[in-house]
């Protein structure tokens, strides 16, 4: 998974995707996220499922007003989540 991506902006909101467990949802960027595309989120979910069979994973489509965040903040949070994913699963990015 590559951490360099563009973030979709829709009518003043950034759209992104997150993953959480079924017990607690963490906002605004989820337990693992944000992801700029559904495909990147699904790839991360597959890695979690491979490392933790039977884990209940909840996917979210989220939007955050562009005056509350920036592409740089989203990219930084995304890079951090990729590192958490790598450490959590023990799998390469």
C-alpha positions as CSV (number, residue, x, y, z in Angstrom):
1,X,0.0,0.0,0.0
2,X,1.3,3.4,-1.0
3,X,0.8,6.3,1.4
4,X,0.9,8.9,-1.4
5,X,-2.6,9.5,-2.8
6,X,-5.0,12.2,-3.6
7,X,-8.0,12.8,-1.4
8,X,-11.4,13.2,-2.9
9,X,-13.0,16.5,-2.1
10,X,-16.8,16.7,-2.5
11,X,-18.6,20.0,-2.0
12,X,-16.2,21.2,0.6
13,X,-15.7,17.8,2.3
14,X,-12.9,15.3,2.1
15,X,-14.2,11.8,1.6
16,X,-12.1,9.0,3.1
17,X,-12.5,5.4,4.4
18,X,-11.7,3.9,7.8
19,X,-11.7,0.5,9.6
20,X,-12.7,-0.2,13.2
21,X,-13.5,-3.3,15.3
22,X,-17.1,-4.1,16.1
23,X,-16.8,-3.0,19.8
24,X,-15.7,0.6,19.4
25,X,-15.5,3.1,16.6
26,X,-12.8,5.8,16.8
27,X,-13.4,9.1,15.0
28,X,-12.4,10.8,13.0
29,X,-10.0,8.4,11.4
30,X,-10.9,5.0,12.8
31,X,-8.7,2.4,14.4
32,X,-7.0,2.1,11.0
33,X,-7.4,4.9,8.6
34,X,-7.9,7.2,6.9
35,X,-7.7,5.6,3.4
36,X,-8.1,7.7,0.3
37,X,-9.8,4.8,-1.7
38,X,-12.1,1.9,-1.0
39,X,-9.5,-0.4,-2.6
40,X,-6.8,0.6,-0.1
41,X,-9.2,0.2,2.8
42,X,-10.2,-3.3,1.5
43,X,-6.5,-4.3,1.1
44,X,-6.0,-3.3,4.7
45,X,-9.1,-5.2,5.8
46,X,-7.8,-8.3,4.0
47,X,-4.4,-8.0,5.8
48,X,-6.2,-7.7,9.2
49,X,-8.4,-10.7,8.4
50,X,-5.4,-12.8,7.4
51,X,-3.6,-11.9,10.6
52,X,-6.6,-12.2,12.9
53,X,-9.1,-14.8,11.4
54,X,-12.6,-14.2,12.7
55,X,-12.0,-10.6,13.6
56,X,-15.1,-8.4,13.2
57,X,-14.0,-5.5,11.1
58,X,-16.3,-2.5,10.4
59,X,-15.7,-0.3,7.4
60,X,-16.9,3.3,7.2
61,X,-17.2,5.9,4.5
62,X,-16.5,9.3,6.2
63,X,-16.5,12.9,5.3
64,X,-14.8,15.8,7.1
65,X,-15.2,19.4,6.3
66,X,-12.2,20.8,4.5
67,X,-12.0,23.7,6.9
68,X,-11.4,21.2,9.7
69,X,-8.6,19.2,8.1
70,X,-6.2,19.4,5.2
71,X,-4.7,17.0,2.6
72,X,-1.5,17.1,4.5
73,X,-3.2,16.1,7.8
74,X,-5.0,13.2,6.0
75,X,-1.8,12.1,4.4
76,X,0.1,12.2,7.7
77,X,-2.7,10.2,9.4
78,X,-2.7,7.7,6.5
79,X,1.0,7.2,6.8
80,X,0.7,6.6,10.5
81,X,-2.1,4.1,10.0
82,X,-0.1,2.2,7.5
83,X,2.7,1.8,10.1
84,X,0.1,0.7,12.7
85,X,-1.2,-1.8,10.3
86,X,2.3,-3.1,9.6
87,X,3.0,-3.5,13.3
88,X,-0.4,-5.0,14.1
89,X,-0.3,-7.6,11.3
90,X,3.4,-8.3,11.1
91,X,3.0,-8.2,7.3
92,X,4.9,-5.9,4.9
93,X,3.1,-2.9,3.5
